[in-house]
């Protein structure tokens, strides 16, 4: 017979926290979304090396995603400004830029 209170760390909760972090949520918001506190996540990480590594990986993935979004917004803004100066459609300029990038990166999708 089990004693004490039920464990807060279930595979479902851990997965939900990690999914939230991958989407760019803070630990506090990810924790609140599954009904736990930020300190509970810290406790889980302290007790489980595997979970701690998954946390770090999820946060790194989110950071890469957010940096990519920020860069793509900067590129889009620059393309819109350049297109306006050149008097052409910004979407045409973005398509040309994407094609050129694929060529330079050796992507065979062009």
N, CA, C and O atoms as a DFTB+ gen file, in Angstrom:
440 C
 N C O
     1  1       0.833      -1.172       0.000
     2  2       0.000       0.000       0.000
     3  2       0.887       1.249       0.000
     4  3       1.824       1.362       0.790
     5  1       0.570       2.181      -0.904
     6  2       1.351       3.412      -1.018
     7  2       1.068       4.319       0.169
     8  3      -0.058       4.404       0.659
     9  1       2.123       4.995       0.617
    10  2       1.961       5.932       1.732
    11  2       2.369       7.312       1.278
    12  3       3.085       7.469       0.289
    13  1       1.910       8.313       2.006
    14  2       2.256       9.698       1.693
    15  2       1.376      10.251       0.585
    16  3       0.451       9.597       0.103
    17  1       1.691      11.451       0.209
    18  2       0.880      12.089      -0.819
    19  2       1.289      11.585      -2.208
    20  3       2.407      11.107      -2.400
    21  1       0.374      11.698      -3.166
    22  2       0.699      11.246      -4.514
    23  2       1.802      12.104      -5.125
    24  3       1.926      13.287      -4.806
    25  1       2.590      11.510      -5.992
    26  2       3.660      12.238      -6.657
    27  2       3.094      13.255      -7.635
    28  3       2.134      12.981      -8.355
    29  1       3.700      14.425      -7.647
    30  2       3.283      15.447      -8.603
    31  2       3.896      15.183      -9.976
    32  3       3.321      15.541     -11.004
    33  1       5.079      14.547      -9.978
    34  2       5.757      14.298     -11.251
    35  2       5.203      13.041     -11.892
    36  3       5.547      11.920     -11.518
    37  1       4.351      13.255     -12.851
    38  2       3.847      12.153     -13.660
    39  2       4.427      12.332     -15.060
    40  3       4.811      13.443     -15.426
    41  1       4.497      11.275     -15.840
    42  2       5.011      11.434     -17.202
    43  2       4.211      12.471     -18.000
    44  3       4.775      13.218     -18.800
    45  1       2.910      12.508     -17.779
    46  2       2.069      13.473     -18.492
    47  2       2.400      14.908     -18.103
    48  3       2.507      15.780     -18.966
    49  1       2.559      15.151     -16.825
    50  2       2.899      16.511     -16.372
    51  2       4.287      16.916     -16.850
    52  3       4.488      18.039     -17.313
    53  1       5.237      16.004     -16.737
    54  2       6.598      16.310     -17.185
    55  2       6.601      16.635     -18.675
    56  3       7.242      17.595     -19.102
    57  1       5.891      15.842     -19.461
    58  2       5.813      16.071     -20.909
    59  2       5.150      17.424     -21.206
    60  3       5.599      18.158     -22.086
    61  1       4.093      17.744     -20.477
    62  2       3.395      19.017     -20.688
    63  2       4.294      20.203     -20.353
    64  3       4.295      21.204     -21.069
    65  1       5.055      20.094     -19.270
    66  2       5.995      21.162     -18.909
    67  2       7.033      21.334     -20.008
    68  3       7.308      22.457     -20.430
    69  1       7.610      20.234     -20.472
    70  2       8.632      20.295     -21.516
    71  2       8.067      20.849     -22.818
    72  3       8.729      21.632     -23.498
    73  1       6.853      20.449     -23.167
    74  2       6.210      20.972     -24.378
    75  2       6.006      22.483     -24.265
    76  3       6.234      23.217     -25.227
    77  1       5.580      22.941     -23.093
    78  2       5.402      24.372     -22.885
    79  2       6.709      25.134     -23.015
    80  3       6.752      26.209     -23.613
    81  1       7.767      24.577     -22.457
    82  2       9.076      25.234     -22.552
    83  2       9.546      25.299     -23.997
    84  3      10.104      26.309     -24.427
    85  1       9.321      24.218     -24.752
    86  2       9.704      24.212     -26.171
    87  2       8.976      25.300     -26.960
    88  3       9.499      25.812     -27.950
    89  1       7.779      25.648     -26.518
    90  2       7.005      26.699     -27.177
    91  2       7.428      28.100     -26.745
    92  3       6.928      29.098     -27.265
    93  1       8.357      28.164     -25.787
    94  2       8.860      29.455     -25.346
    95  2       8.246      29.975     -24.060
    96  3       8.498      31.113     -23.666
    97  1       7.432      29.140     -23.395
    98  2       6.869      29.565     -22.117
    99  2       7.959      29.600     -21.056
   100  3       8.939      28.861     -21.147
   101  1       7.797      30.442     -20.068
   102  2       8.722      30.449     -18.933
   103  2       8.434      29.229     -18.066
   104  3       7.384      28.600     -18.202
   105  1       9.353      28.898     -17.187
   106  2       9.118      27.771     -16.268
   107  2       7.898      28.033     -15.392
   108  3       7.131      27.115     -15.103
   109  1       7.717      29.278     -14.972
   110  2       6.575      29.619     -14.122
   111  2       5.261      29.375     -14.847
   112  3       4.350      28.760     -14.294
   113  1       5.160      29.851     -16.072
   114  2       3.914      29.695     -16.824
   115  2       3.684      28.236     -17.192
   116  3       2.556      27.750     -17.114
   117  1       4.731      27.537     -17.589
   118  2       4.597      26.107     -17.912
   119  2       4.144      25.327     -16.681
   120  3       3.300      24.436     -16.778
   121  1       4.705      25.663     -15.536
   122  2       4.325      24.987     -14.289
   123  2       2.872      25.276     -13.951
   124  3       2.107      24.356     -13.662
   125  1       2.487      26.540     -13.985
   126  2       1.106      26.912     -13.663
   127  2       0.110      26.233     -14.587
   128  3      -0.992      25.877     -14.168
   129  1       0.498      26.051     -15.852
   130  2      -0.399      25.437     -16.828
   131  2      -0.737      23.989     -16.471
   132  3      -1.791      23.484     -16.857
   133  1       0.150      23.326     -15.740
   134  2      -0.114      21.929     -15.361
   135  2      -0.430      21.782     -13.873
   136  3      -0.498      20.668     -13.354
   137  1      -0.622      22.914     -13.191
   138  2      -1.055      22.862     -11.802
   139  2       0.025      22.619     -10.768
   140  3      -0.239      22.081      -9.692
   141  1       1.253      23.022     -11.102
   142  2       2.353      22.897     -10.140
   143  2       3.049      24.245     -10.033
   144  3       2.682      25.196     -10.724
   145  1       4.048      24.327      -9.170
   146  2       4.801      25.574      -9.033
   147  2       6.161      25.450      -9.719
   148  3       6.625      24.354     -10.031
   149  1       6.776      26.597      -9.942
   150  2       8.111      26.624     -10.527
   151  2       9.104      25.853      -9.653
   152  3      10.009      25.194     -10.164
   153  1       8.928      25.942      -8.349
   154  2       9.841      25.233      -7.444
   155  2       9.694      23.717      -7.584
   156  3      10.653      22.979      -7.359
   157  1       8.506      23.251      -7.954
   158  2       8.321      21.814      -8.180
   159  2       9.166      21.361      -9.364
   160  3       9.765      20.286      -9.333
   161  1       9.211      22.180     -10.402
   162  2      10.064      21.847     -11.552
   163  2      11.517      21.781     -11.114
   164  3      12.246      20.875     -11.518
   165  1      11.943      22.730     -10.295
   166  2      13.321      22.732      -9.795
   167  2      13.600      21.482      -8.971
   168  3      14.680      20.899      -9.068
   169  1      12.628      21.070      -8.160
   170  2      12.794      19.845      -7.364
   171  2      12.909      18.627      -8.264
   172  3      13.752      17.761      -8.033
   173  1      12.068      18.554      -9.289
   174  2      12.144      17.426     -10.221
   175  2      13.519      17.367     -10.878
   176  3      14.117      16.299     -11.004
   177  1      14.008      18.536     -11.293
   178  2      15.314      18.597     -11.953
   179  2      16.436      18.185     -11.004
   180  3      17.401      17.543     -11.418
   181  1      16.307      18.552      -9.743
   182  2      17.329      18.178      -8.755
   183  2      17.330      16.672      -8.492
   184  3      18.374      16.084      -8.209
   185  1      16.177      16.068      -8.587
   186  2      16.060      14.625      -8.303
   187  2      16.330      13.748      -9.518
   188  3      16.687      12.578      -9.373
   189  1      16.164      14.305     -10.715
   190  2      16.291      13.500     -11.924
   191  2      17.214      14.176     -12.929
   192  3      16.872      15.203     -13.516
   193  1      18.373      13.591     -13.114
   194  2      19.337      14.114     -14.088
   195  2      18.736      14.092     -15.494
   196  3      18.947      15.021     -16.273
   197  1      17.997      13.047     -15.814
   198  2      17.382      12.944     -17.138
   199  2      16.390      14.081     -17.367
   200  3      16.372      14.684     -18.440
   201  1      15.568      14.374     -16.361
   202  2      14.606      15.462     -16.503
   203  2      15.322      16.802     -16.607
   204  3      14.922      17.658     -17.397
   205  1      16.369      16.990     -15.824
   206  2      17.139      18.232     -15.882
   207  2      17.702      18.439     -17.290
   208  3      17.667      19.551     -17.816
   209  1      18.210      17.388     -17.889
   210  2      18.753      17.488     -19.241
   211  2      17.645      17.786     -20.255
   212  3      17.853      18.553     -21.195
   213  1      16.478      17.185     -20.067
   214  2      15.344      17.459     -20.951
   215  2      14.888      18.916     -20.824
   216  3      14.526      19.550     -21.815
   217  1      14.909      19.438     -19.599
   218  2      14.576      20.846     -19.372
   219  2      15.518      21.753     -20.153
   220  3      15.085      22.655     -20.870
   221  1      16.796      21.501     -20.003
   222  2      17.795      22.326     -20.681
   223  2      17.640      22.242     -22.190
   224  3      17.753      23.249     -22.889
   225  1      17.379      21.032     -22.694
   226  2      17.203      20.852     -24.128
   227  2      15.950      21.596     -24.615
   228  3      15.989      22.264     -25.648
   229  1      14.858      21.481     -23.883
   230  2      13.609      22.149     -24.270
   231  2      13.803      23.665     -24.296
   232  3      13.345      24.334     -25.223
   233  1      14.472      24.200     -23.295
   234  2      14.703      25.649     -23.252
   235  2      15.643      26.096     -24.374
   236  3      15.470      27.179     -24.933
   237  1      16.634      25.266     -24.703
   238  2      17.542      25.598     -25.802
   239  2      16.800      25.580     -27.137
   240  3      17.039      26.434     -27.991
   241  1      15.905      24.617     -27.319
   242  2      15.104      24.553     -28.541
   243  2      14.242      25.812     -28.676
   244  3      14.135      26.392     -29.756
   245  1      13.638      26.219     -27.573
   246  2      12.801      27.420     -27.593
   247  2      13.628      28.646     -27.928
   248  3      13.189      29.504     -28.695
   249  1      14.814      28.733     -27.363
   250  2      15.673      29.881     -27.627
   251  2      16.051      29.942     -29.105
   252  3      16.026      31.012     -29.714
   253  1      16.405      28.776     -29.686
   254  2      16.737      28.751     -31.115
   255  2      15.525      29.162     -31.953
   256  3      15.657      29.910     -32.922
   257  1      14.348      28.672     -31.574
   258  2      13.135      29.009     -32.304
   259  2      12.863      30.513     -32.229
   260  3      12.557      31.147     -33.239
   261  1      12.978      31.075     -31.026
   262  2      12.700      32.495     -30.839
   263  2      13.725      33.370     -31.547
   264  3      13.375      34.419     -32.089
   265  1      14.975      32.955     -31.546
   266  2      16.013      33.699     -32.277
   267  2      15.698      33.656     -33.762
   268  3      15.824      34.666     -34.455
   269  1      15.286      32.483     -34.260
   270  2      14.923      32.362     -35.669
   271  2      13.753      33.250     -36.031
   272  3      13.746      33.875     -37.091
   273  1      12.754      33.308     -35.146
   274  2      11.608      34.183     -35.397
   275  2      12.034      35.635     -35.426
   276  3      11.594      36.404     -36.281
   277  1      12.895      36.011     -34.485
   278  2      13.361      37.384     -34.415
   279  2      14.144      37.737     -35.674
   280  3      13.965      38.813     -36.245
   281  1      15.018      36.818     -36.103
   282  2      15.797      37.077     -37.313
   283  2      14.901      37.160     -38.538
   284  3      15.102      38.005     -39.411
   285  1      13.897      36.267     -38.598
   286  2      13.021      36.295     -39.764
   287  2      12.203      37.586     -39.788
   288  3      11.914      38.115     -40.862
   289  1      11.830      38.095     -38.618
   290  2      11.110      39.369     -38.572
   291  2      12.012      40.508     -39.016
   292  3      11.573      41.411     -39.729
   293  1      13.287      40.467     -38.593
   294  2      14.237      41.491     -39.016
   295  2      14.443      41.445     -40.526
   296  3      14.495      42.485     -41.182
   297  1      14.562      40.233     -41.077
   298  2      14.754      40.069     -42.517
   299  2      13.523      40.571     -43.262
   300  3      13.644      41.276     -44.264
   301  1      12.340      40.207     -42.772
   302  2      11.103      40.646     -43.420
   303  2      11.011      42.175     -43.405
   304  3      10.663      42.791     -44.413
   305  1      11.320      42.776     -42.270
   306  2      11.257      44.235     -42.173
   307  2      12.249      44.880     -43.143
   308  3      11.923      45.854     -43.822
   309  1      13.458      44.327     -43.201
   310  2      14.462      44.866     -44.117
   311  2      14.014      44.700     -45.569
   312  3      14.215      45.593     -46.392
   313  1      13.404      43.548     -45.877
   314  2      12.921      43.317     -47.243
   315  2      11.808      44.298     -47.591
   316  3      11.765      44.829     -48.700
   317  1      10.919      44.533     -46.651
   318  2       9.822      45.472     -46.911
   319  2      10.352      46.883     -47.153
   320  3       9.876      47.594     -48.038
   321  1      11.343      47.276     -46.355
   322  2      11.918      48.606     -46.529
   323  2      12.647      48.713     -47.867
   324  3      12.520      49.715     -48.571
   325  1      13.413      47.674     -48.213
   326  2      14.144      47.678     -49.483
   327  2      13.184      47.654     -50.665
   328  3      13.393      48.354     -51.656
   329  1      12.136      46.849     -50.557
   330  2      11.152      46.762     -51.638
   331  2      10.477      48.107     -51.853
   332  3      10.235      48.514     -52.990
   333  1      10.175      48.789     -50.768
   334  2       9.537      50.104     -50.889
   335  2      10.461      51.080     -51.611
   336  3      10.017      51.865     -52.448
   337  1      11.756      51.023     -51.278
   338  2      12.729      51.903     -51.923
   339  2      12.865      51.573     -53.406
   340  3      13.055      52.462     -54.235
   341  1      12.764      50.261     -53.735
   342  2      12.921      49.826     -55.120
   343  2      11.616      49.881     -55.899
   344  3      11.611      49.756     -57.123
   345  1      10.510      50.068     -55.189
   346  2       9.209      50.117     -55.838
   347  2       8.722      48.762     -56.315
   348  3       8.037      48.674     -57.334
   349  1       9.071      47.692     -55.582
   350  2       8.610      46.353     -55.959
   351  2       7.842      45.727     -54.806
   352  3       7.885      46.216     -53.677
   353  1       7.146      44.652     -55.100
   354  2       6.351      43.928     -54.111
   355  2       7.288      43.257     -53.100
   356  3       8.199      42.537     -53.509
   357  1       7.092      43.469     -51.799
   358  2       7.954      42.851     -50.784
   359  2       7.947      41.319     -50.853
   360  3       8.965      40.685     -50.573
   361  1       6.812      40.724     -51.222
   362  2       6.736      39.259     -51.307
   363  2       7.630      38.727     -52.422
   364  3       8.227      37.658     -52.292
   365  1       7.719      39.483     -53.524
   366  2       8.589      39.089     -54.628
   367  2      10.048      39.132     -54.168
   368  3      10.828      38.228     -54.466
   369  1      10.401      40.180     -53.447
   370  2      11.763      40.307     -52.937
   371  2      12.071      39.201     -51.937
   372  3      13.161      38.629     -51.976
   373  1      11.129      38.882     -51.036
   374  2      11.339      37.796     -50.057
   375  2      11.538      36.461     -50.774
   376  3      12.416      35.683     -50.401
   377  1      10.736      36.196     -51.794
   378  2      10.867      34.940     -52.546
   379  2      12.241      34.858     -53.206
   380  3      12.878      33.805     -53.192
   381  1      12.696      35.969     -53.782
   382  2      14.017      35.993     -54.415
   383  2      15.124      35.772     -53.384
   384  3      16.096      35.063     -53.647
   385  1      14.969      36.380     -52.220
   386  2      15.959      36.208     -51.155
   387  2      16.001      34.752     -50.692
   388  3      17.079      34.196     -50.484
   389  1      14.826      34.135     -50.531
   390  2      14.774      32.735     -50.103
   391  2      15.427      31.827     -51.136
   392  3      16.161      30.905     -50.780
   393  1      15.161      32.087     -52.421
   394  2      15.757      31.282     -53.485
   395  2      17.278      31.415     -53.473
   396  3      17.991      30.421     -53.612
   397  1      17.765      32.623     -53.309
   398  2      19.207      32.854     -53.258
   399  2      19.835      32.151     -52.058
   400  3      20.915      31.571     -52.165
   401  1      19.156      32.207     -50.926
   402  2      19.668      31.535     -49.733
   403  2      19.753      30.032     -49.951
   404  3      20.743      29.401     -49.579
   405  1      18.718      29.459     -50.554
   406  2      18.744      28.011     -50.833
   407  2      19.912      27.643     -51.744
   408  3      20.572      26.624     -51.538
   409  1      20.161      28.473     -52.744
   410  2      21.277      28.227     -53.657
   411  2      22.593      28.231     -52.886
   412  3      23.430      27.344     -53.055
   413  1      22.758      29.238     -52.043
   414  2      24.009      29.378     -51.289
   415  2      24.210      28.248     -50.287
   416  3      25.339      27.840     -50.015
   417  1      23.105      27.747     -49.740
   418  2      23.198      26.664     -48.756
   419  2      23.205      25.294     -49.406
   420  3      23.362      24.283     -48.722
   421  1      23.037      25.250     -50.721
   422  2      23.059      23.979     -51.415
   423  2      21.799      23.166     -51.239
   424  3      21.827      21.943     -51.371
   425  1      20.680      23.834     -50.940
   426  2      19.394      23.152     -50.789
   427  2      18.866      22.847     -52.186
   428  3      18.679      23.760     -52.990
   429  1      18.628      21.593     -52.478
   430  2      18.177      21.189     -53.797
   431  2      16.719      21.399     -54.062
   432  3      16.198      20.861     -55.040
   433  1      16.024      22.163     -53.231
   434  2      14.593      22.338     -53.411
   435  2      14.241      23.419     -54.432
   436  3      13.060      23.661     -54.679
   437  1      15.249      24.079     -55.036
   438  2      14.947      25.117     -56.030
   439  2      14.942      24.543     -57.417
   440  3      14.707      25.268     -58.384
